[in-house]
Amino acid sequence: MVVFSKLHPNQQLLLNPSSQRPLLVLLASLLILRSNIFKPFASRSTAPSPPTSTTSNALGLPTLSQSQLAEDAHRFPLPPPTTAAANATPGLGLPFLHQLRSLLRIVLPSLYTREAFLLTAHSTFLVLRTVLSIAVARLDGRIVRDLVSADGKGFLTGLGLWFILAVPSIYTNSMIHHLQSTLAMRFRTRLTRYIHDLYLSSAPHFRYYRVPLPGIDQYITADVDAWAESVAGIYGNLMKPSLDLLLFTSQLAKSLGFRGTLLLFVNYYVTAKILRAVTPSFGRLAAVEARLEGEYRAGVGRVGRESEEIAFYDGGARERDILTRAYLRLIKHVNSIYKIRIAYEWTEDFVIKYLWSAAGYGLIAVPLLITRKRQGSRIADGEGAEAGRRMRKSDADSVVAGRTETYISNRRLLLSLADAGGRLMYAYKDLQEVAGLTGRIYTLLSTLHNLPPLPTALLGDGDTFALKDVDVCVPRHPFASQQPQLDSPEAKPDSQNHLIKTLKTISQPNPDSDSDAFSGPNTTTLVRALTFTLRPGMHLMITGSNGVGKTAVARVLAGLWAPGSSSTLVRPTKGADGRPGVFVIPQRSYHPTGSLLSQVIYPHPVSEFNASAEALHELGGLLYAANLGYLVDREGGWDTVKEWRDVLSGGEKQRLAMARLFYHRPKFAILDECTSAVSSDVEGQMYEHAKSLGITLITISLRPTLTKYHTHLLTLSGDGTGSWTFSRIANAPQAHAHAHAHDDDEEAAPAEHLTRVLEEIRALEARIEESHGWEKRVKELGEELKAK
Ligand SMILES: Nc1ncnc2c1ncn2[C@@H]1O[C@H](COP(=O)(O)OP(=O)(O)OP(=O)(O)O)[C@@H](O)[C@H]1O
C-alpha cells in the first residue's frame, strides 16, 4: 500500500485493478477472434447444425423440409388485419415483440450457432468500447492536470498512455463495425434460406404459385436485407448507448453527488418526453416506403420481362407513364418523410447537443462554484486567514490542478453522455423502422404459412389418372384481381388488410369438406362432376371453346388447383425408374437463364447430369426428334449460356419444350396448346415420338388435326352449366385399356361428328380467306377495264 501510494499517478493508473479490466477484456476478445469462430461457414467441417437439419444447400445451411416448416406454422398465426398490413401503424407493443421473437428464432435458432458467437463477441466489444471511453476520459483529465501543475514527466507518461490506449480503441471500433456487418449478413442468410425453403416448396404446396402477395420480390430481397441490417444495427445502437448511459452516469454520480445525479435523471426524463412527443411514426413510414418501392420495382421488372410485347405495341410511352406514376408515388412519400424528419431532427439536435451540454456544464459548475464559495466564506470568517498563511503556493496549484482534472474528466463524460443520449434517440427511431420491416416480413411468412393446404390426391396403382365427380372451380382467392395495379390510382393502401382478411376467411376449414376453400358459393365452377379414368395408352384430347376451362382442368390434373369438394382424384406417381407421373408443358414455354443443356433437362440441375459423350449424344437425339438437330452447332455447344427466351423463335421454344418432355419421359404428359406455333408436320412427328417413348398424352388443343393422335376426347360444352362429354374417338388406334364413365361406342359418334365439324369450319375459313383475295382481284380488273 505504501509502495503503491509512492508511485506516480499514471503508474497507479496501470496497476489499478479497475484500469487493468479493459486490457483483460481486450486480451480475451483477441483470443476469441483468433479462434476459428470467424472463419467462413463452408470451411468448417464441424459447423454446429440445428436439430432441424436435413441436406445441406448452397448457402451452407441445412435445407428445411416441409414437415419441419409445418411445425413452425403455429409461430406465425395471421395477425389481425389492422396490425398485419404494411400500411397499418406498427407500434412497439406486444404484437411487435411477438413478431420480432418469431423472426429472431429463425435467425438465432440456438446458442450453439455462429450467430450467437458473433453476437457475444459483438457485445464484448461494445462493453470494451464503453470501458475504454471511461479510461480515455480519466486519462484526459490527468494529462490536463499534469499540464496545469507543470509536471513534465507526468505529462509525457500520460501522453504515452494516450497512444497505448489508442490501439485497443481503434481496434475495438473497427471490430464493432465488422461484427455488425457479419451478423447482418448471417441474419439475412438464415432468413433467406427459411423463406426460400418455404416459398419455393414443391408439390403439393406450390406456395410460389399461390401466394397472393403483390410485389413479393421486394419482400424477399430488399426488405429481408433491410431487416437484417436494422436488427443487427439496432442491437449495437441500443446496447451501446444504454451501457454508456449506465456507466457514465455511475461515474459522474461520484463527483456530482446525490443532487447532481437526481438532476441528471430529471434531464433524461424530460428529454425522453419531449422527443417522444415529436417523434413521427417512422415504422409506418418505412413500411409504406418499402411497399411503394416494391411496386415501382415490379413495374420495371415487368417492362424488362415483356419488352418485346411492349415494343410490338409501341407501348413505351404508356409504360413510361405507368412507371413515372409509380415512381412519383414513391418519391412523394420519401419527400414527405424528409420533411417530417427535418422538424424532428431540429428538435433532436437542439435537445441532445445544446440542452444536454448546457445542463452538463451547469451540473459540473454547481459543485465547483459551491466549494469555492464555501472556501471563500471560510477565509472571510478569519479561520481561513491562518490556513491561508499555512498554505504554500504549490498546494494552491495542486487544488487548481485537481479541479481541472475533475472538470476535464466530467466534461468528457458528459459529452459522451450527450452523445449516448443522441444515439439512444436515433435507436428509438431505428427501432420503429425495425417494427415496420418486421411487420412486412412477418406478413410474408404468416401468409406463406397460412395458405390453405392443397388436398393430396389419392394414389392408385401409380399408372392411373382417375377423376370422380370433380368440380373444376376458380380458387376463391383470386391472384390477379387482388393485386393493386401499378397504374391504377386506386392501388389502395388497404390492400394488404384485405389480403389478410381474405386469407383468414379461406383458411377457416369447413368441417364438411377438405377443400372447401376452393369451391363454394363465391367461386366459379367451370366444369361439374368431371368423371373419367385414364390408363397408359389412353391418349386424351381436351377441347372446347376459349375460356371454357380447359387449362383449368389441366391445373386440377397437375395438382395446382384443388378439386371441388366430395370428389375423388387419383394421380399417377413417380415410377421406380424415376419417370415422373405427370409432366406439364404449358403454351408459353419457360426458359431459365443457363446453358443450352439446362434448357433440355430443366428442372433437373446441370450439376446432377452426367454430361458424358454418350449422354450428350442421347440428348442430341432428343433434339433431333423435336426437329432441332441443328441447335447445338448453331448456338456453339451445350454449355452456351444465352437469354434463350429472346434467342429462340416461338416455334423453336415450343420444340425445345417438347425435347424436355422426351428427356423426362413421364407416364402422362399434359400438353396445353404447347405446339401452337409449330408446323403440323413437325407437330405430328413430335406427337408420334412422345407416344413411342411410352408417354400417355393429355392434349389441350383446338386443332382438329391433332385428334388423330388421341384415343379419347373430352369436350367441355361451355354453355355455363359446366357440362362435358367424354368419348372414344372413332377409328382411333386401340387403347390398352378402356375409358370409364361415358366411354362406349354409342358416344363415339358425337366425337367423330365434332371432328368433322371442326375440320369443315377450318376448310370454310380458308375459303373465305381466299375469297377476300379474289374479291380484291375482281375489283382491280374492273378498275383496269374502266381505265381502258
Ligand atoms: N387464376 C385465375 N383467377 C381468376 N379466374 C381465372 C383464373 N384462371 C382462369 N380463370 C378463369 O377461368 C376461365 C377458364 O380459364 P382457362 O384458362 O381454363 O380457359 P381455357 O379453356 O384454357 O381458354 P383458352 O382456350 O382461351 O386457353 C376463364 O374465364 C378465366 O378467366
The ligand as an SDF file (V2000), in Angstrom:
LIG
                    3D

 31 33  0  0  0  0  0  0  0  0999 V2000
  -56.2890  -17.5180  -61.6530 N   0  0  0  0  0  0  0  0  0  0  0  0
  -57.4820  -17.2180  -62.0780 C   0  0  0  0  0  0  0  0  0  0  0  0
  -58.2180  -16.3300  -61.4160 N   0  0  0  0  0  0  0  0  0  0  0  0
  -59.4320  -15.9960  -61.8340 C   0  0  0  0  0  0  0  0  0  0  0  0
  -60.0230  -16.5330  -62.9100 N   0  0  0  0  0  0  0  0  0  0  0  0
  -59.3540  -17.4350  -63.6140 C   0  0  0  0  0  0  0  0  0  0  0  0
  -58.0470  -17.8250  -63.2420 C   0  0  0  0  0  0  0  0  0  0  0  0
  -57.6360  -18.7250  -64.1360 N   0  0  0  0  0  0  0  0  0  0  0  0
  -58.6280  -18.8920  -65.0270 C   0  0  0  0  0  0  0  0  0  0  0  0
  -59.6640  -18.1370  -64.7110 N   0  0  0  0  0  0  0  0  0  0  0  0
  -60.9240  -18.0480  -65.4460 C   0  0  0  0  0  0  0  0  0  0  0  0
  -61.3620  -19.3550  -65.7140 O   0  0  0  0  0  0  0  0  0  0  0  0
  -61.8820  -19.4490  -67.0090 C   0  0  0  0  0  0  0  0  0  0  0  0
  -61.2470  -20.6210  -67.7540 C   0  0  0  0  0  0  0  0  0  0  0  0
  -59.8910  -20.3340  -67.9620 O   0  0  0  0  0  0  0  0  0  0  0  0
  -58.9600  -21.3330  -68.7760 P   0  0  0  0  0  0  0  0  0  0  0  0
  -57.6320  -20.7340  -68.8470 O   0  0  0  0  0  0  0  0  0  0  0  0
  -59.0930  -22.6820  -68.2020 O   0  0  0  0  0  0  0  0  0  0  0  0
  -59.6510  -21.3100  -70.2110 O   0  0  0  0  0  0  0  0  0  0  0  0
  -59.2880  -22.1660  -71.4880 P   0  0  0  0  0  0  0  0  0  0  0  0
  -60.4630  -23.0140  -71.7970 O   0  0  0  0  0  0  0  0  0  0  0  0
  -57.9960  -22.8440  -71.3320 O   0  0  0  0  0  0  0  0  0  0  0  0
  -59.2020  -20.9920  -72.5490 O   0  0  0  0  0  0  0  0  0  0  0  0
  -58.2530  -20.8150  -73.8220 P   0  0  0  0  0  0  0  0  0  0  0  0
  -58.7040  -21.7780  -74.8540 O   0  0  0  0  0  0  0  0  0  0  0  0
  -58.5440  -19.4210  -74.2240 O   0  0  0  0  0  0  0  0  0  0  0  0
  -56.8630  -21.0150  -73.3700 O   0  0  0  0  0  0  0  0  0  0  0  0
  -61.6400  -18.1210  -67.7020 C   0  0  0  0  0  0  0  0  0  0  0  0
  -62.8580  -17.4320  -67.7570 O   0  0  0  0  0  0  0  0  0  0  0  0
  -60.6960  -17.4090  -66.8050 C   0  0  0  0  0  0  0  0  0  0  0  0
  -60.9920  -16.0490  -66.7430 O   0  0  0  0  0  0  0  0  0  0  0  0
  1  2  1  0
  2  3  1  0
  2  7  2  0
  3  4  2  0
  4  5  1  0
  5  6  2  0
  6  7  1  0
  6 10  1  0
  7  8  1  0
  8  9  2  0
  9 10  1  0
 10 11  1  0
 11 12  1  0
 11 30  1  0
 12 13  1  0
 13 14  1  0
 13 28  1  0
 14 15  1  0
 15 16  1  0
 16 17  2  0
 16 18  1  0
 16 19  1  0
 19 20  1  0
 20 21  2  0
 20 22  1  0
 20 23  1  0
 23 24  1  0
 24 25  2  0
 24 26  1  0
 24 27  1  0
 28 29  1  0
 28 30  1  0
 30 31  1  0
M  END
$$$$
